[in-house]
């Protein structure tokens, strides 16, 4: 039996999803003539309370288009030091937008309005110009932690007062909708732009979307073409993502339950250390003990075709998704007990 917990991006399209793709009505999206993509962009934008959406190949592209379309060269973006845009997007902000990121140490990848306020630059000529705040919902390196409605609202109030833009990297916002008190429609009230992903927990093979106002999306569409993101009959992929939203979104709650059950098994083994209170959604971070490195532990698990990833010399990440079954969970729990 194989259990792949490396990421929630390792899922394969289901038969029903493939059927939805095959039956999709398509056109040329670069000409803005793909009916499936157009309908899906309107659907997701309305769902999250934004005016418009733009379907793109990846979350990285969605985030970077948000920066490209809304910032000017030489500006600075405030972000948590664990943020995806800072850690996992190959310095794209400096390369594509000529802006710099100002990482701030938050808690579990989350910033507060107070931390952001302290990081805003003065207006001296020699200071970078703070123009945007980026927060992540849920946090990847923060172990799937999420912002509450109260926390995002406070950040939104601050950015409005300081005339800063707010971008939400909502790669796993779908997970947050299950566990937090945030409502989808409120994201459009809080943020100037947001990225949402369909190829993580939802299980689509490809695709993310940038959400914002119509002017920003029109500008982002041009930049999307510039950096090679113009995909022709993209309705095939939009149909897969649409299916994932409709049929896989409800399954995320089960991912969270399995993650917590997995975490309890980890907690019982003296070779591992975990804070059970840190397991918020589908991501589990835990540490190895007794001189065992993360790489060594992963090698041992791999012998039983159980796959996870190192998140540090002694830290491992396991990520649950809808193609992990209860049978597979029981299998890995047995091997955790025997480790």
MOLINTA-V821960 format. One line per field, one symbol per residue. ss: DSSP state (h for helix, s for strand, l for the rest). psi: psi as a letter, one per 40 degrees, with the letter a starting at -180 (. if undefined). A space follows every 50 residues. Layout:
ss=???
psi=???
This chain:
ss=llssllllllllllhhhhhhhhllllllllllllhhhhhhhhhhhhhhll lsssssllhhhhhhhhhhhhllllsssssslllhhhhllllhhhhhllls ssssllsllsllhhhhhhhlllllllllssssssssllllllllllllhh hhhhhhhhhhhlllssssssllhhhhhhhllllhhhhhhhllssssslll lllllllssssslhhhhhhhhhhhhhllllllllhhhhhhhhhhhhhlhh hhhhhhhhhhhhhhhhhhlllssllhhhllllsssssslllllhhhhhhh hhlllsslssssllsssssllllllhhhhhhhhhhhhhl
psi=hhhhfdieeeiihiddddddddeihiahddefehdddddddddddddefi diihhididdddddddddeeiiieiihhiieeiddddefffdddddefii hghhhahfehiiddddddehiifideiihheihhihhihceefeiiiidd dddddddddddefiihhhgfdfdddddddieiidddddddidiihiieeb ddeidihihhhaidddddddddddddefehhcgedddddddddddddddd eddddddddddddddddeheeihihdeehdbehhhiiiafehiddddddd dddffhhaiheidfhihhhiieehidddddddddddde.
